[in-house]
Amino acid sequence: MASVKVFGSPTSAEVARVLMCLFEKDVEFQLIRVDAYRGPKRMPQYLKLQPHGEALTFEDENLTLSESRGILRHISHKYAKQGNPDLIGTGALERASIEQWLQTEAQSFDAPSAEMVYSLALLPPNVPKQQQSDNGLNFNGRDVASLSLGNANQASGGGKRAPPAGSQSQSQHKEEEMLKLYEQRRKDLEKLLDIYEQRLEEARYLAGDNFTIADLSHLPNADRLASDPRSRRLFESRKNNAQPAEEHSKNHHQQVQQRY
């Protein structure tokens, strides 16, 4: 049995980062699926390892870690001689650059991208609608209201009783909140992606000419946003952001799907 164990769900960005790194380094591991939202009564064994019930726990022999970027560093260093040799860099300068971009991802990319993914999951498939303007993408704040009215009309005209007025109002308010969150975080992310675009004019990847854990750490949320038609143009409109890690992302998703 593999000495490396990952507790969590591959749908979690934290867990996905670690799985991608393990695949890159050709490390054998065991994934133990854990639903962190089920409560302590339904996962007592896991809570012995992770008392706070976080989404990720990583075990490698006697070592237990729960922070995904620290786990990426551990895997890349311990298994340096197998798999992709470039993940952690080859010299002090490159490693310093990797650390810089890892911190940028953790401090500036992770929160807005995760909140965009979250809001898109709760919004209807055709909201927000993408509109092209001279300034890029805009989203019509009336989309939510018109969609709610359309849903109500469809429900009443299709032989189904329309939901109570209070229910419609609550649903519309929730959608408006999610749309506002999405739009706010999109603006934050656009500023950062413009910085990345400039950096990727100078080098193939963030830390230089090689794919490293600095790039890998961005992949889970970036791939989800690039795969959704409502947010895809964030990357398509920035050709340097769209290209460098695409093959790695596709390859890892196929590996996860085939194995789990």
N, C-alpha and C positions, 0 to 999 in steps of 0.2 A: 504494500500500500504506500502511496506517495506520502512523503514526510511533510509536504506543503499542503495546507488546507485553507480554503477560503470560505468563510461563512457569510452568506448574504444572497442577494438576488442579482442576476446579470442585468436586470433592467435598471438597477441603481448605477448612476454615473460613477460613484466611488468604487463600486465593485468592478464595473466595466473597465476602468483604468487598470486595475490590478490584473484582471484576466488578460487584457491586451499585452501587458508587459510580460506576463508568464509565457504567452504564446511567442512573443518576440525572442525571448531567451530560451525557448525550447525546454521549459521546466515542467516536469510532471507534477500535477497537482490534483487535489480532490475538491470539488465544489459542493459544499453542503448548503442547500437552499434554506434560507431563513427569511420568514416574513416578520420584519421588525415591528409591524403594526398589529400583531395578533395579541399582544399583551403577555405579561409574565406567566400566566397560568397555562399558556399554550406553548411556551418554549423555555421551560425551566433549565434544561441542560445548557442552552445557549447563554442564558443569563449568568451562569456560573463563570463563563469566559468573559462576558460583556455585560456587567451589571446595569449599565445605562441603556442597553438595548439599541446601540448604534447600528447603522445599516451595514457595517463592514467589520469583520474581524479576520485577521490573517495569522496563521500559525506556521512557523518553520522550525521544526524540532522543538526546542525549549523557548523559542522567542515568540511573543505575541504582540502584534501591532494592530492599530485601528485607524491610522491616518493614511489615506491612500498615497499621497505624494512621498511620505516617508517610506512606505512600502515599495514604491517604485525605485527609490534610491537603494534600499536594501537588496532587492532582487538584482538590480543592475550591477552592484558591487560584488555580491556573493557569487553570482553566476556569470562573472565577467568573461570567462573563457568559453562560454557556449552561446549558441544562438547569435543574435545581432550584437556584434562587438562594439558598436558605436553609441549605444543608448546613453551611456554616462559620460561620453567624451573621452578624449585620449590625452589631453594636456590640461594644465592649470587654467589657461585662458579660455579654452572651450568649456571646461567645467564651470567656470565662473559665469560664462554666458548662459549656460543651461540653468544655473541657479537663478539668474536674473529673470529669465522668461518663465521659469516655474513659479516664482513669486508673483510675477505679473498675472499669470493664469489664476493663481489662488486668490489674489487680492482684487483683481479687476475684471477678469473674464468669468469666473465661476458663478458668482451671484446673479448677474444680469442674464447670462445664458440659461441658468437653471430656472430662473423665474419666468423666462420666456417659454421654455419647454413646459413648465407647469401651467401657465395660463393657456397655452395652445391646447393642452390636454383637456381643459375644462370648457373652452369655447367651442361652439358649433363648427363643423368642418369648413363652412364658407365664411367664417368671421375670424380674423379681420380680412376684409377684401383688399387686395393689393391694388394700388393706383399709382401710375407713373407720373411724376412731375419733374420740373427742372431741378428740384432739390433732392430727388430720389424717390423713396417710397413714402406715401401718405396713407393714412387710414381714416375712413369716414366714420366719425362718431355716431352717425345715424344708422350705421349698419346694424347695430344690436337692436335698436328700437324697431326698425323695419322687419328684421328677422323675427322678432318676438310677435309682432302683429301678424306676419305671414304664417307663423306656426299656429297662432290662435285661429285665424281664418280657416286654415286647412283642417284643423281639428273640428271646428264647428260645421264646416261644409262637407266633411267626409264621413258623416254618420257618427262621429265621435263627439262626445260632450266636451266643450271647451273647458280648460281648467278654471277654477275660481279666480276672480279678479285679483285677490290678494296673492295667490300663487303666481300669477303672471307677473305681478309687480315685483315680487321677490326674485323670480327668475331673471327678469330683465335687469334688476339692480345688480345681481351677481355677475351677469354677463358684462355689464358696463364696468364693474370693478375690475374684472379680468382683462377687459380691453384696455382700460386705463393703465393697468400694471404692465401689460404687454408693450404698449406704446412708449411708456416711460423707460422701460428697460431696453427696448430696441434702440432708442436714442443713445443711451449709455454705451451699448455694445457697438454701435456704428462708429463712435469716436475711437474706440479701441481698435476696431478692425481697420480703420484708416491708418493707424500707427503700424499695425501688422503689415498692411499692404506696402507701406514705405520700406519696412525692414525686409520684406520678401522680394523687393526690387534689387536688394543688395546681395542676398544669399538665397540659396534654394530652400533652406529651412531656418527656423528661428535662431538657432545657435550656430549656424554655419552651413556647411555643405552636406551634413549627415542628419538623418532622422534620429532624434533623441527623445528622452522622456519629457523634454520641454514641449515637443510637438504632440507626443502621445497623450499627455495629460489633458490637452484640449479636445481630443477626439470624441468622447461620448456625447457631450452636449452639442458640439459643433456639427456632428453627423446628424443628430436628430433635427436640428434647425435646418440644415442643408437638405434634408430629406422631405421636409414639409413644404408643400407649395406656397403656403402663406408666409414663410420666412426664408425660402430658398434664395431669393434675390439678394439678400444680405451678402451672400457669398458669391453668387454668380456675377454681381456687379463689380466684384473685386477679384479679378482673375488670379492674382497671386495667392489670395486666401483660399480659393476654390481648389487649386491643383495639388500642392505639395504632398499632403497626407492622404489623398483620396484612396489610393490603392491599398495602403495599410489599413484604412478603416474598413473597406470592403472585405479584405481578406480576413480580418479579425471577426467581423460579423458572421461570415460564412463558417468560420471555425467554431464559434459559440453555438450557432444554430445546429451544426452537424453533431456537436458533442453533447449539447444540452437541450 
